[in-house]
Amino acid sequence: MIPIRSSRPDDAPALFAVWLAAVRSTHDFLSEEDIAFYADLVRDQYLPAAALLVAVDGDDRPAGFLGMTGRKIDTLFVDPAWHGRGIGRALVARALEGGPELTVDVNEQNSAARAFYRRLGFREVGRSALDDSGRPFPLLHLALDGSGRSDPTGA
C-alpha cells in the first residue's frame, strides 16, 4: 500500500523537485525556456497555495502528488524514479473517493500521460489548441464517467 497524505507547507521544495524531474522526463516537447516559464508559476504560485495529496516513501519523502479543483485533476506528477510502481494509480484512486466522476486535461504531446489515463478508463471529451496559459501546447480534455469500465485501484 502506498502511503498518501495531505501536503504540508514544508513539502514545497520536495514537491517542486518532483515536478521538475517529472516534467524533464515526460515533457520532451517543452524547451528550457518553456520549463522555466512553468517552473516559476509552479514554484511561486501553485505549490504554496494548493492543497495536494502527496504519495510518500517509507521515510515520508514525496514521490508524487495530485491536486484537484472540485472533481477536476489539476496536476498529477510522479518522480521518475517511482514511475511504474502504482503511485499515479493510487493517487487517482484516492481522488475517486470523493465521487466516481473525474476530469483532467493532459498535454496532447505527452503520450505517456495519455496512455496512463486511457488505462484508467478516461476518454477524450474535447480538445483545446492552447494550454491554460495561452501557450501553443494543445490539451486533451478527458473524463472518467463512473461507469465502472475501469478500476484505477487495480482490484
C-alpha positions as CSV (number, residue, x, y, z in Angstrom):
1,M,0.0,0.0,0.0
2,I,1.3,3.4,-0.9
3,P,1.0,6.0,1.9
4,I,-0.8,9.1,0.8
5,R,-1.2,12.2,3.0
6,S,-2.2,15.9,2.7
7,S,0.5,18.3,1.7
8,R,2.3,20.5,4.3
9,P,3.9,23.9,3.7
10,D,7.4,22.4,4.2
11,D,6.7,19.9,1.3
12,A,7.0,22.7,-1.3
13,P,10.7,22.3,-2.1
14,A,10.4,18.5,-2.4
15,L,7.2,18.7,-4.5
16,F,8.9,21.2,-6.8
17,A,11.8,18.8,-7.3
18,V,9.3,16.0,-8.1
19,W,7.5,18.3,-10.6
20,L,10.7,19.4,-12.3
21,A,12.1,15.8,-12.6
22,A,8.8,14.6,-13.9
23,V,8.5,17.4,-16.5
24,R,12.0,16.8,-17.7
25,S,11.3,13.1,-18.0
26,T,7.9,13.3,-19.8
27,H,7.5,16.7,-21.4
28,D,10.2,16.4,-24.2
29,F,8.1,18.8,-26.3
30,L,9.0,21.7,-23.9
31,S,12.0,23.9,-24.4
32,E,14.2,25.0,-21.5
33,E,12.5,28.4,-21.8
34,D,9.1,26.8,-21.5
35,I,10.1,24.8,-18.5
36,A,11.5,27.9,-16.8
37,F,8.2,29.8,-17.5
38,Y,6.1,27.0,-15.9
39,A,8.6,26.4,-13.1
40,D,8.1,30.0,-11.9
41,L,4.3,29.5,-11.8
42,V,4.5,26.1,-10.1
43,R,7.1,27.0,-7.5
44,D,5.9,30.6,-6.7
45,Q,2.2,30.4,-7.1
46,Y,0.7,26.9,-7.4
47,L,2.6,24.8,-4.8
48,P,2.4,27.4,-2.0
49,A,-1.4,27.7,-2.4
50,A,-2.6,24.3,-3.4
51,A,-4.0,21.6,-1.1
52,L,-2.4,18.4,-2.5
53,L,-2.5,14.7,-2.0
54,V,1.1,13.5,-1.6
55,A,2.3,9.9,-2.1
56,V,5.3,9.3,0.2
57,D,8.0,6.7,0.6
58,G,8.8,4.9,3.9
59,D,10.7,8.0,5.1
60,D,7.8,10.4,4.4
61,R,9.6,11.9,1.3
62,P,7.2,12.9,-1.5
63,A,7.3,10.5,-4.5
64,G,4.3,12.1,-6.3
65,F,1.4,14.5,-5.9
66,L,-2.1,15.2,-7.1
67,G,-4.0,18.5,-6.9
68,M,-7.7,19.0,-7.7
69,T,-10.3,21.7,-8.1
70,G,-13.7,20.2,-7.4
71,R,-13.8,16.9,-9.5
72,K,-11.0,18.1,-11.9
73,I,-7.5,16.8,-11.5
74,D,-5.3,19.9,-12.0
75,T,-2.0,18.3,-11.6
76,L,-0.5,14.8,-11.2
77,F,3.2,14.3,-11.2
78,V,5.3,11.3,-10.1
79,D,9.0,11.3,-9.5
80,P,10.5,9.4,-12.5
81,A,12.4,7.1,-10.0
82,W,8.9,5.9,-9.0
83,H,7.3,5.6,-12.4
84,G,5.6,2.3,-13.0
85,R,5.1,1.5,-9.3
86,G,1.5,2.4,-8.9
87,I,1.9,5.9,-7.4
88,G,-0.2,7.7,-10.1
89,R,-2.9,5.0,-9.9
90,A,-3.0,5.2,-6.1
91,L,-3.4,9.0,-6.3
92,V,-6.2,8.8,-8.8
93,A,-7.9,6.0,-6.7
94,R,-7.7,8.4,-3.7
95,A,-9.2,11.2,-5.8
96,L,-12.1,8.8,-6.7
97,E,-13.0,8.5,-3.0
98,G,-14.8,11.9,-3.5
99,G,-17.0,10.5,-6.2
100,P,-16.9,8.4,-9.4
101,E,-16.6,11.2,-12.0
102,L,-13.3,12.9,-12.7
103,T,-11.9,15.1,-15.4
104,V,-8.4,16.0,-16.3
105,D,-6.6,18.0,-19.1
106,V,-3.5,16.4,-20.5
107,N,-0.9,17.7,-22.9
108,E,-1.6,16.2,-26.3
109,Q,2.1,15.7,-26.9
110,N,2.5,13.7,-23.6
111,S,1.9,10.2,-24.9
112,A,2.8,8.6,-21.6
113,A,0.2,10.6,-19.7
114,R,-2.4,9.9,-22.4
115,A,-1.8,6.2,-22.2
116,F,-1.9,6.3,-18.4
117,Y,-5.3,7.9,-18.3
118,R,-6.6,5.7,-21.0
119,R,-5.6,2.6,-19.0
120,L,-7.6,4.0,-16.1
121,G,-10.7,4.4,-18.3
122,F,-10.6,8.1,-19.1
123,R,-12.0,9.0,-22.5
124,E,-11.4,12.1,-24.6
125,V,-14.3,14.6,-24.5
126,G,-12.7,17.7,-26.1
127,R,-9.5,19.5,-27.2
128,S,-8.1,23.0,-26.8
129,A,-5.4,24.3,-29.2
130,L,-3.8,26.3,-26.3
131,D,-2.9,25.4,-22.7
132,D,-4.3,27.3,-19.7
133,S,-1.5,29.9,-20.0
134,G,-2.4,30.6,-23.7
135,R,0.7,28.8,-24.9
136,P,0.7,26.6,-28.1
137,F,0.6,23.2,-26.3
138,P,-2.7,21.5,-27.1
139,L,-4.7,20.0,-24.3
140,L,-6.9,17.0,-24.5
141,H,-9.9,17.1,-22.1
142,L,-10.5,13.7,-20.6
143,A,-13.3,12.3,-18.4
144,L,-13.9,9.3,-16.2
145,D,-17.7,8.9,-16.1
146,G,-18.0,6.5,-13.2
147,S,-19.4,3.8,-15.5
148,G,-17.2,1.2,-13.9
149,R,-15.4,0.5,-17.1
150,S,-12.1,0.6,-15.3
151,D,-11.0,0.3,-11.7
152,P,-8.0,2.6,-11.0
153,T,-7.3,0.7,-7.8
154,G,-6.4,-2.4,-9.8
155,A,-8.9,-4.5,-7.9
